[in-house]
Amino acid sequence: MRRRLLAAALALPVLSAAGVASAATPPLIAGASDLQFALTEIAARFRETTGEEVRLSLGSSGNITRQIEQGAPVELFLSADEAFVFRLTEGGHLRDRGALYGVGRIVLLAPPASPVDAMRGMESIRAGLDAGRIRRFAIANPEHAPYGRAARQALEASGLWDRMQPHLVLGENVSQAAQFALAGGSQGGIVAYSLVLAPAMQGRGTFALLPDSLHAPLRQRMALTRRAGPIAERFFAFVQAAPAREIMRRYGFTMPGE
């Protein structure tokens, strides 16, 4: 698959650990940054359907996990890696282990005039390295971003990780990595499929799915925290309902049970 992309500015708010929101304040929903566009649409559909508002804060799943452990006033966490939900559950921060809400994919993304041909996948990266034509290549930080870890696994499985490391530009999360991949001087990157499918991203660059055999499954799980209120509970249920599932499919996620 090959499409045109437009780089979008993705402002990701940082969670605050200061106090619990008042009853009049919409609940804070923390989500992985690959949900930048999908979750925004789901929240808008939720508002249209129920008349209720939620606040969204997006970032790397590892960083959000640490913020919840430190007391951030999150009521629902949608992680890009279910292991973070399990960790928070074991630490007593969540009600339970929640629910799987989708399985993600990664893509090779290349800006115009890049020596990387997205359609050729990892072999094109290898050829670019052999020719000395890859100087900057973006992924999310694999230390705390699940999509960065998947990118690293794909490079390792292809025998390219060691050669690529001197050229890597690490995004704090996968949304930032997508920006870096399309920035001037970059030859591309490995980012979330859900981001490149967004209408706001049409118009600049090309991408192609990478085989899911190159990395561990991106099983994305959500769970309510112990401070969750009724609106967060209803939003949790809404994400599992047909309208939200249709939005998630449109952004390239495989739905549970499919």
WOURLIN-V158292 format. One record per pair of residues at least 12 apart in sequence whose ideal C-beta (glycine too) atoms are under 10 Angstrom apart, sorted by sequence separation. I is the first residue (numbers start at 0). GAP is how many residues later the second one is. If there is no record, write none. Layout:
I;GAP, I;GAP
This chain:
15;12, 30;12, 41;12, 42;12, 64;12, 84;12, 85;12, 107;12, 114;12, 115;12, 124;12, 138;12, 139;12, 151;12, 167;12, 168;12, 176;12, 177;12, 178;12, 194;12, 195;12, 223;12, 244;12, 14;13, 28;13, 42;13, 63;13, 84;13, 107;13, 114;13, 115;13, 137;13, 138;13, 141;13, 150;13, 151;13, 154;13, 176;13, 177;13, 195;13, 221;13, 222;13, 244;13, 28;14, 41;14, 63;14, 64;14, 73;14, 84;14, 106;14, 107;14, 109;14, 113;14, 114;14, 136;14, 168;14, 176;14, 177;14, 180;14, 181;14, 192;14, 221;14, 12;15, 14;15, 38;15, 56;15, 63;15, 81;15, 84;15, 109;15, 138;15, 173;15, 175;15, 176;15, 180;15, 239;15, 39;16, 60;16, 63;16, 64;16, 67;16, 76;16, 81;16, 107;16, 114;16, 138;16, 151;16, 168;16, 173;16, 174;16, 178;16, 188;16, 190;16, 192;16, 239;16, 12;17, 25;17, 28;17, 38;17, 56;17, 60;17, 61;17, 76;17, 81;17, 107;17, 114;17, 115;17, 150;17, 168;17, 173;17, 174;17, 177;17, 187;17, 189;17, 192;17, 221;17, 39;18, 54;18, 60;18, 61;18, 64;18, 65;18, 68;18, 75;18, 81;18, 109;18, 114;18, 115;18, 136;18, 170;18, 173;18, 176;18, 177;18, 187;18, 188;18, 221;18, 11;19, 38;19, 54;19, 59;19, 60;19, 61;19, 64;19, 67;19, 68;19, 73;19, 78;19, 81;19, 113;19, 114;19, 150;19, 166;19, 172;19, 181;19, 185;19, 187;19, 35;20, 54;20, 57;20, 59;20, 60;20, 63;20, 64;20, 67;20, 73;20, 77;20, 113;20, 114;20, 147;20, 166;20, 168;20, 170;20, 173;20, 174;20, 177;20, 189;20, 11;21, 25;21, 34;21, 53;21, 59;21, 60;21, 61;21, 62;21, 71;21, 76;21, 81;21, 115;21, 167;21, 173;21, 35;22, 53;22, 55;22, 60;22, 61;22, 64;22, 68;22, 70;22, 75;22, 78;22, 79;22, 147;22, 181;22, 9;23, 34;23, 60;23, 64;23, 67;23, 68;23, 77;23, 80;23, 113;23, 136;23, 147;23, 150;23, 177;23, 181;23, 11;24, 33;24, 59;24, 60;24, 63;24, 68;24, 77;24, 79;24, 146;24, 147;24, 149;24, 180;24, 189;24, 10;25, 26;25, 28;25, 29;25, 30;25, 32;25, 61;25, 67;25, 138;25, 144;25, 147;25, 189;25, 192;25, 9;26, 25;26, 26;26, 27;26, 28;26, 29;26, 30;26, 31;26, 32;26, 33;26, 64;26, 67;26, 133;26, 141;26, 144;26, 146;26, 147;26, 150;26, 163;26, 180;26, 191;26, 193;26, 9;27, 25;27, 26;27, 27;27, 28;27, 29;27, 30;27, 31;27, 32;27, 33;27, 109;27, 136;27, 140;27, 142;27, 144;27, 145;27, 146;27, 177;27, 7;28, 24;28, 25;28, 26;28, 27;28, 28;28, 29;28, 30;28, 31;28, 32;28, 64;28, 136;28, 141;28, 143;28, 144;28, 145;28, 146;28, 219;28, 7;29, 25;29, 27;29, 28;29, 29;29, 31;29, 107;29, 108;29, 124;29, 133;29, 136;29, 137;29, 138;29, 140;29, 143;29, 144;29, 147;29, 177;29, 24;30, 25;30, 30;30, 31;30, 32;30, 124;30, 133;30, 136;30, 137;30, 138;30, 139;30, 140;30, 144;30, 146;30, 29;31, 32;31, 128;31, 134;31, 135;31, 136;31, 137;31, 138;31, 139;31, 140;31, 144;31, 146;31, 31;32, 121;32, 125;32, 133;32, 134;32, 135;32, 136;32, 137;32, 138;32, 139;32, 140;32, 144;32, 29;33, 30;33, 105;33, 120;33, 121;33, 124;33, 125;33, 129;33, 133;33, 135;33, 137;33, 139;33, 140;33, 219;33, 20;34, 29;34, 105;34, 125;34, 128;34, 134;34, 139;34, 219;34, 29;35, 121;35, 122;35, 124;35, 128;35, 138;35, 139;35, 140;35, 154;35, 217;35, 218;35, 220;35, 41;36, 121;36, 127;36, 137;36, 139;36, 140;36, 153;36, 217;36, 219;36, 29;37, 120;37, 121;37, 122;37, 125;37, 139;37, 216;37, 218;37, 29;38, 121;38, 124;38, 125;38, 128;38, 137;38, 138;38, 139;38, 150;38, 151;38, 38;39, 124;39, 127;39, 137;39, 150;39, 37;40, 136;40, 137;40, 139;40, 149;40, 150;40, 15;41, 105;41, 137;41, 138;41, 150;41, 12;42, 14;42, 29;42, 103;42, 104;42, 105;42, 137;42, 138;42, 147;42, 149;42, 211;42, 12;43, 13;43, 14;43, 29;43, 30;43, 34;43, 103;43, 107;43, 136;43, 137;43, 146;43, 147;43, 208;43, 11;44, 12;44, 14;44, 27;44, 29;44, 33;44, 34;44, 105;44, 106;44, 135;44, 136;44, 137;44, 146;44, 11;45, 12;45, 13;45, 27;45, 28;45, 29;45, 30;45, 31;45, 34;45, 104;45, 105;45, 135;45, 137;45, 146;45, 11;46, 12;46, 26;46, 27;46, 28;46, 29;46, 30;46, 31;46, 33;46, 103;46, 107;46, 145;46, 146;46, 10;47, 11;47, 26;47, 27;47, 28;47, 29;47, 30;47, 31;47, 32;47, 105;47, 135;47, 144;47, 146;47, 9;48, 11;48, 14;48, 24;48, 26;48, 27;48, 28;48, 29;48, 30;48, 31;48, 105;48, 135;48, 137;48, 146;48, 13;49, 14;49, 25;49, 26;49, 27;49, 28;49, 29;49, 30;49, 31;49, 135;49, 136;49, 137;49, 139;49, 13;50, 16;50, 134;50, 135;50, 136;50, 137;50, 138;50, 139;50, 11;51, 14;51, 15;51, 16;51, 19;51, 134;51, 135;51, 136;51, 137;51, 138;51, 139;51, 198;51, 14;52, 16;52, 18;52, 20;52, 31;52, 133;52, 134;52, 135;52, 136;52, 137;52, 138;52, 139;52, 157;52, 197;52, 13;53, 14;53, 16;53, 17;53, 19;53, 20;53, 133;53, 135;53, 136;53, 137;53, 156;53, 157;53, 196;53, 197;53, 16;54, 17;54, 18;54, 20;54, 132;54, 133;54, 156;54, 193;54, 196;54, 14;55, 15;55, 16;55, 17;55, 19;55, 195;55, 196;55, 14;56, 15;56, 16;56, 153;56, 156;56, 157;56, 193;56, 194;56, 195;56, 196;56, 14;57, 15;57, 16;57, 153;57, 156;57, 193;57, 194;57, 13;58, 14;58, 128;58, 153;58, 155;58, 156;58, 192;58, 193;58, 14;59, 41;59, 127;59, 150;59, 153;59, 154;59, 155;59, 191;59, 192;59, 193;59, 79;60, 83;60, 127;60, 149;60, 153;60, 154;60, 191;60, 192;60, 152;61, 153;61, 191;61, 83;62, 124;62, 149;62, 152;62, 80;63, 82;63, 124;63, 150;63, 151;63, 152;63, 37;64, 80;64, 81;64, 123;64, 149;64, 150;64, 79;65, 80;65, 115;65, 124;65, 149;65, 34;66, 79;66, 80;66, 148;66, 149;66, 34;67, 78;67, 79;67, 113;67, 148;67, 149;67, 33;68, 79;68, 80;68, 105;68, 108;68, 113;68, 121;68, 146;68, 149;68, 34;69, 79;69, 80;69, 108;69, 145;69, 148;69, 30;70, 33;70, 79;70, 103;70, 110;70, 111;70, 115;70, 117;70, 145;70, 33;71, 106;71, 109;71, 110;71, 115;71, 116;71, 146;71, 31;72, 33;72, 108;72, 109;72, 110;72, 113;72, 114;72, 115;72, 145;72, 107;73, 108;73, 110;73, 113;73, 114;73, 115;73, 145;73, 106;74, 110;74, 112;74, 113;74, 145;74, 110;75, 109;76, 110;76, 108;77, 109;77, 110;77, 61;78, 62;78, 65;78, 109;78, 110;78, 117;78, 61;79, 64;79, 108;79, 109;79, 59;80, 61;80, 62;80, 63;80, 107;80, 108;80, 59;81, 61;81, 62;81, 107;81, 108;81, 61;82, 62;82, 106;82, 107;82, 108;82, 59;83, 60;83, 61;83, 105;83, 106;83, 107;83, 108;83, 59;84, 60;84, 61;84, 105;84, 106;84, 108;84, 123;84, 58;85, 59;85, 60;85, 105;85, 106;85, 58;86, 59;86, 60;86, 61;86, 105;86, 106;86, 108;86, 59;87, 61;87, 104;87, 105;87, 106;87, 108;87, 117;87, 118;87, 120;87, 59;88, 60;88, 103;88, 104;88, 105;88, 106;88, 107;88, 117;88, 118;88, 119;88, 120;88, 121;88, 103;89, 104;89, 106;89, 116;89, 117;89, 118;89, 120;89, 121;89, 103;90, 106;90, 115;90, 117;90, 120;90, 113;91, 116;91, 117;91, 101;92, 108;92, 111;92, 112;92, 113;92, 117;92, 121;92, 79;93, 110;93, 111;93, 120;93, 79;94, 110;94, 111;94, 109;95, 110;95, 108;96, 109;96, 108;97, 109;97, 107;98, 108;98, 109;98, 106;99, 107;99, 108;99, 106;100, 107;100, 105;101, 106;101, 107;101, 106;102, 107;102, 105;103, 106;103, 2;104, 4;104, 6;104, 104;104, 105;104, 4;105, 104;105, 105;105, 0;106, 4;106, 33;106, 104;106, 105;106, 4;107, 32;107, 104;107, 1;108, 3;108, 103;108, 105;108, 62;109, 63;109, 102;109, 105;109, 62;110, 104;110, 33;111, 59;111, 61;111, 32;112, 33;112, 59;112, 60;112, 79;112, 104;112, 105;112, 31;113, 32;113, 33;113, 58;113, 59;113, 60;113, 103;113, 104;113, 31;114, 32;114, 58;114, 59;114, 79;114, 102;114, 103;114, 1;115, 2;115, 31;115, 57;115, 58;115, 59;115, 102;115, 103;115, 1;116, 58;116, 59;116, 101;116, 102;116, 103;116, 0;117, 1;117, 57;117, 58;117, 101;117, 102;117, 0;118, 100;118, 101;118, 99;119, 100;119, 101;119, 99;120, 100;120, 101;120, 99;121, 100;121, 98;122, 99;122, 100;122, 97;123, 98;123, 96;124, 97;124, 98;124, 97;125, 98;125, 96;126, 97;126, 95;127, 97;127, 93;128, 94;128, 95;128, 93;129, 94;129, 92;130, 93;130, 94;130, 93;131, 94;131, 88;132, 92;132, 93;132, 94;132, 82;133, 92;133, 94;133, 84;134, 88;134, 91;134, 92;134, 93;134, 80;135, 81;135, 84;135, 85;135, 87;135, 100;135, 80;136, 81;136, 82;136, 84;136, 35;137, 80;137, 81;137, 83;137, 84;137, 85;137, 87;137, 98;137, 101;137, 32;138, 35;138, 36;138, 79;138, 80;138, 81;138, 82;138, 84;138, 87;138, 94;138, 97;138, 98;138, 100;138, 32;139, 33;139, 34;139, 35;139, 79;139, 80;139, 81;139, 83;139, 100;139, 32;140, 33;140, 34;140, 78;140, 79;140, 80;140, 81;140, 98;140, 99;140, 31;141, 32;141, 33;141, 78;141, 79;141, 81;141, 94;141, 98;141, 31;142, 32;142, 35;142, 77;142, 78;142, 101;142, 31;143, 32;143, 77;143, 78;143, 100;143, 101;143, 32;144, 33;144, 76;144, 77;144, 78;144, 100;144, 103;144, 32;145, 76;145, 77;145, 102;145, 106;145, 75;146, 76;146, 101;146, 75;147, 76;147, 100;147, 101;147, 103;147, 104;147, 75;148, 76;148, 103;148, 104;148, 74;149, 75;149, 101;149, 102;149, 103;149, 104;149, 73;150, 74;150, 101;150, 102;150, 103;150, 73;151, 74;151, 75;151, 76;151, 101;151, 102;151, 72;152, 74;152, 75;152, 100;152, 101;152, 102;152, 71;153, 73;153, 74;153, 75;153, 101;153, 102;153, 37;154, 72;154, 73;154, 74;154, 100;154, 101;154, 36;155, 38;155, 71;155, 74;155, 75;155, 99;155, 100;155, 102;155, 35;156, 37;156, 70;156, 74;156, 75;156, 99;156, 101;156, 33;157, 34;157, 36;157, 37;157, 40;157, 67;157, 74;157, 75;157, 77;157, 98;157, 99;157, 33;158, 35;158, 36;158, 39;158, 40;158, 73;158, 74;158, 77;158, 32;159, 33;159, 34;159, 35;159, 36;159, 37;159, 60;159, 67;159, 75;159, 11;160, 31;160, 33;160, 34;160, 36;160, 37;160, 60;160, 74;160, 75;160, 9;161, 11;161, 32;161, 33;161, 36;161, 74;161, 77;161, 31;162, 32;162, 35;162, 36;162, 9;163, 11;163, 36;163, 75;163, 9;164, 10;164, 11;164, 35;164, 36;164, 9;165, 35;165, 8;166, 9;166, 7;167, 9;168, 9;169, 7;170, 8;170, 6;171, 7;171, 6;172, 4;173, 6;173, 6;174, 7;174, 6;175, 4;176, 5;176, 6;176, 4;177, 53;177, 51;178, 52;178, 53;178, 51;179, 51;180, 53;180, 49;181, 53;181, 51;182, 52;182, 51;183, 33;184, 49;184, 53;184, 9;185, 34;185, 45;185, 48;185, 49;185, 31;186, 33;186, 51;186, 7;187, 34;187, 9;188, 31;188, 45;188, 49;188, 30;189, 45;189, 48;189, 4;190, 7;190, 9;190, 31;190, 4;191, 7;191, 8;191, 9;191, 30;191, 0;192, 3;192, 4;192, 5;192, 7;192, 29;192, 42;192, 45;192, 48;192, 2;193, 4;193, 5;193, 6;193, 7;193, 28;193, 41;193, 44;193, 45;193, 2;194, 5;194, 6;194, 7;194, 48;194, 0;195, 4;195, 5;195, 7;195, 29;195, 42;195, 45;195, 47;195, 48;195, 0;196, 4;196, 5;196, 6;196, 7;196, 41;196, 42;196, 44;196, 3;197, 4;197, 5;197, 6;197, 26;197, 27;197, 41;197, 45;197, 2;198, 3;198, 4;198, 5;198, 6;198, 26;198, 44;198, 45;198, 2;199, 3;199, 4;199, 5;199, 27;199, 28;199, 41;199, 44;199, 2;200, 3;200, 4;200, 26;200, 38;200, 3;201, 4;201, 26;201, 37;201, 41;201, 42;201, 44;201, 2;202, 3;202, 4;202, 26;202, 28;202, 40;202, 41;202, 44;202, 2;203, 3;203, 26;203, 28;203, 40;203, 41;203, 43;203, 1;204, 2;204, 26;204, 27;204, 34;204, 41;204, 0;205, 1;205, 2;205, 25;205, 26;205, 38;205, 40;205, 41;205, 0;206, 1;206, 20;206, 22;206, 25;206, 26;206, 28;206, 37;206, 40;206, 41;206, 0;207, 19;207, 26;207, 28;207, 39;207, 40;207, 0;208, 20;208, 22;208, 26;208, 30;208, 38;208, 19;209, 25;209, 37;209, 38;209, 40;209, 41;209, 28;210, 36;210, 37;210, 40;210, 37;211, 37;212, 38;212, 34;213, 36;213, 37;213, 36;214, 37;214, 35;215, 37;215, 34;216, 33;217, 33;218, 34;218, 33;219, 0;251
